[in-house]
Each structure stands twice: as C-alpha cells, then as structure tokens.
Amino acid sequence: MCGIVAYTGPRPALPVLLSGLKRLEYRGYDSAGIAVETQERIAIRKAKGKVSELVKLLGESSDLETSTCGIAHTRWATHGPPTQENAHPHAGGKQGIALVHNGIIENHRALREKLSSVGYVFLSETDTEVLAHLVDSLYQGNLVQALTNALKEVDGTFGIAVMAHSEPGTLVVARRGSPIVLGLGEGETIVASDASAIIKHTRQAIYLDDNDIACIKGSELDIRTLDSGTVVRPASEIDWSADAAEKGGYEHYMLKEIFEQPEAIRNTLRGRLDRDRGNAILSGLGLSPRELSDLHRVLIVGCGTSMNAGLVGEYAIEDFAGVLAEVEQAAEFRYRNPIVNPSDLVVAISQSGETADTLAAVREAIDKGALVSGLVNTVGSTIARETGRGVYLHAGPEISVASTKAFTSQVSVLLMMALKFARSRRMSQEKGRRMVKEIEDLPSLVEAVLAKNDEIAKVAERYVDQQSAFFIGRGYMYPVALEGALKLKEISYIHAEGYHAAELKHGPIALLEESVPVIALCNEGPGKDKTLGNVAECQARASRVLGIVTEGDEEAIATVDDHITIPACPMHTSVIPATVALQLLSYHIARLRGCAIDQPRNLAKSVTVE
Ligand code: AGP
C-alpha cells in the first residue's frame, strides 16, 4: 500500500505534493519521490527513507519551485527493497514519461523481458518501472491512449498517476484495485490514493471506479473506462477530518486493518495459487519440489502473534505434508542450543522483519547449517535480507501495535506452504485442487465475519468489566485461543490466558468463578464435542461462556451463554474467521473500556531489543 499525490493547476506543485506525502506516510514510508514539470524536462527527485529525507534532498531546489504540475509517491516496498533506485516516480526510458504506482503487477517479469528485448534498460527491481517503460513504448503523443493500451497488457492491481513532458500541465490517472481520488479545486485538481491528502485543499471529491482512467488539466476532467468512452462520476463531499481520513474513516488503525483483511489476504494469495495443478507457487522460497521432498523437518520461529501463526503452520505442515514440523519462541530457540540439521528448513515469521529475538534465531539457525527462509511483511527488512529467501506477505503496512492482518496473511502463507510441501510428497492433484479452493475462499470467510461487527460489538458489552478471562480451544483452535488471549491482553489490559481446552482441568479451572468468563472455540471440527464438555465444566464453576460456533450448530449455541457464529469451513481454514471474530471482540471490549487501542501502554510495534 503506497501513497500517491499529484497536482495540476495554477499554484506551485511542490508544496502540495510534499504536504500530501506527509499525510500519506502511514501508507508506506521506506522511500519517497517527486516528479515535476520544468521547461526542459520532467525533473525527478527520489530518496530512501521517510518523506523528510526527500525534503532534505530537495533543499532549496529553486528550479523546481515554479512548476505547477507534478506527481509524488511514498513507498511500501513489494518488489525490490527500499532503495533510492527502487523509489518512485519511475521514468519511461525515451520519451519523458514519469509514473507513480500503488499495487502489484503480476506479469511484470514477462513484460520486463519483452521491453528489454527492444532495448529498454532497467535501473530498478520494481514492477512499476516495467509499467513506465511499457507506457513509454506505446506513447505516440497521446498519453491517455498510451496508458490505456499499456494497462490492457497488465495483470494485477494499480492506482497510477503519469505525466509526459510533451503534454504540459496534464495528468493521466487510472485505478484497478488500488484507490484513486480526485480533489476538485478552483482551476486545479489534487489526486491522491486517499482523501487525507486532499482535505486541506478541498472537500469535493470524485472516487474513481476500477478500470477508470482520467485525463486532467487544471480543473478540466475527462473520465473514461479502459474499455469504453467517457463516463460521468459524481462528486461527493468528504465529511471526514484529515486524521479520520488516514484511518479510512475508521476510529482506529486496528479496526481499519481488521477490515482490510479480505483485501490483504487477496494480495497475499495473488499469483501464488495454481488451480489447474492444485499447488502453490512460492518461488521466493527458492526450493525445487525435489529439494522440498528432501526436507526432513520444518522449524518455525517467531514471537507473539507471529509465533501463534507458526503453531497453525506446524499443524498444517504435519497434517497435509507429513513433514515433521515444530514451532518455537524465537528467544528460546536461540539460547537452548537446539539440534538443527542441514536437512532442516527454518522459517522465521515476522511482520516487521526486525524483531531482535527472531533475527537472533535466524542467525543461530544459519550458524548451525540449516536452510533458512523468512515469512515477512516488510520488504527489505533485516530478517528478509539475512534469510535471503522466503515469502513476503504483501499485507500492506500494519500501523496498529496489535497485529491483525499480518496474522491472517501469515496463516494464509503457511497453508500455501503446507500445500506445496504436501504436493511434493503424497498429496494428489485432486486433493491439491480442493485445498487451493479452500484457501481461495479465505477472503469471503473473513467478509462473513466482518458483516457481524455490530453483533460482536453488542456481545462485547457483556465482557467489558471482567478483570480476567480464559480462551480455550483444541487442535487448530488452540493457536486461535492463544492469539485471542494475546489480542485481549494487549489492547484492553484484561488479564487473559489461552489454554488447550483439555488442559483447563489440570489447574487453571481453580481460577474459574462468576467474574472469570471463558471464550471457547467450539466451532465444527474434531474435538468439538469434547470442548463442549469443557464448556459445561466451566459453567459448573459459574463462569459465563462465550462460544465461537459454526453457523447453524444449534447444539453448541444452546450450550454456551453467548455466541458468535462463523461460516462452516474446514478446520484448517476456520482458524482465520475464528481469529477475526476474536479480533473484533477484543477491539470492542477495549474500545468500550476507553483504551488507547493503536498504541497500548508499554508496547512497541516492533521489538528490536532482546
Ligand atoms: C502482536 O499483536 C504483538 N504486537 C506482538 O506480539 C508481535 O506479534 C511480536 O512482537 C512479533 O512481531 P513481528 O511479527 O514484527 O516479529
């Protein structure tokens, strides 16, 4: 998820671009750049790091101050680490084209080969530079036509702003899957990837639809679709504050990121599932099916939520691939002198890619001769670089300290890894195809739970004043119990523990009383009946029990005191809708308790110290 700003009108462009980038920095902040029109050419300036580094670089660039048309970008890296070369805008090689992009071009490799073969030279590792050269190669004096023709060759998602030196004052913008909004001013237009960069100038906005393309000069707009002629898109009033706009209108980043999960998972899965062959495509792992079939064990290391996701991975890899797998807290792995063999694959899970304990575990695994790979959200992070191979989440920046969309994206990747390992062993193509469909259903399972947000908020009201709570589950629901307890702890400050449902009677049940509720994962699957038995044991100690149950399961609904339903789905995929239900439950309890949800006390988003 990146930040895009563009301007055309009577005023100097640079101040509008830079102030807009500052507002969008939460969307991506590993590098930034601008391109503005001057008499001689389109001038591009780019810098690694935050927008402030770009401002320093620009310094007193007086030659750029008079320009009244430009584009700008703050990056969240997906293809190629955060470097000055990979920063946007990217130039089209020969005809004075400059372009910024938010999204993922899936067929960028094939396009890159095609353009290289006709002499284009690439300066970056990005998919976006491919697009810039493609537009350049199709440009014959009409930028709208060139971009339209280019986008017909593109698979993937985009929010784009592009300009050409031979068309002064003109911006051409387009979107498919990544938002573009046009701010309508007096003789001017401000384009951005979200309203927070526009509000300072105007509250009149047009939100482009997928496959819209717009040609803009000052306040003149011509909006078309990629497949047809001019269309009319109504303007609307932006009634948010700038701060609310950064959160997409949500009260907290955490809620925004919970609701981003269907799209985040779609981005995680994009281009990585082969329906026909019933397999996953995880080229970043850098392991052939033969090397995968030679693996004897998968060791998963992580911390906190990432460790909880790793436990799901352990279950799925053993369950489907029959490969020995085990998850371990990263610091424990690092210090206990573990047995690690060259036939082991160590998978380090980390949203930030900078967690000190996980990084140390990676280094220890390398020193012990294991194959290592990362499962990381932040491109170019230390863990991503030091493992040298792995799978990026593509979940977009996660701002809220409590990890939500990273967890569900991590689990989605781990299910794909289990599929890939299984298909390099005994899983049939037919079973593989079924598992591909189950994984592809994940976004819609999440959407079904998100639709119950108001219902979950009502249930949360009954659990606001507790001082303690237990989360219990079995099998795949045991990691969900751990993750649900962690969410509640870290944002509501209620003491919560996740336990295996069978373990409660080995001690913790002594703590149960009316003031200690139990959240039970008793959705359809192996062991559900036993968990319902545990529910009865808890109720016999006067604890109120909230059950996560499968839609239509009247027996479970009748057993628990309160319930939240999730769609019927296989146990291994039910991890994700069940977790989303607990994310919303914890969020609403914390909101009702007036907690500082996005920045809880004592916590940091990335724990870069031991
Ligand atoms: C999760 O909600 C917490 N913020 C924390 O447990 C986090 O998952 C842990 O610090 C690991 O972070 P990482 O994924 O960036 O390595």
Residues whose N, C-alpha, C, O or C-beta is under 5 A from the ligand:
A	BS01	AGP	C303 G304 T305 S306 I349 S350 Q351 S352 G353 T355 V401 A402 S403 A604 K605 V607
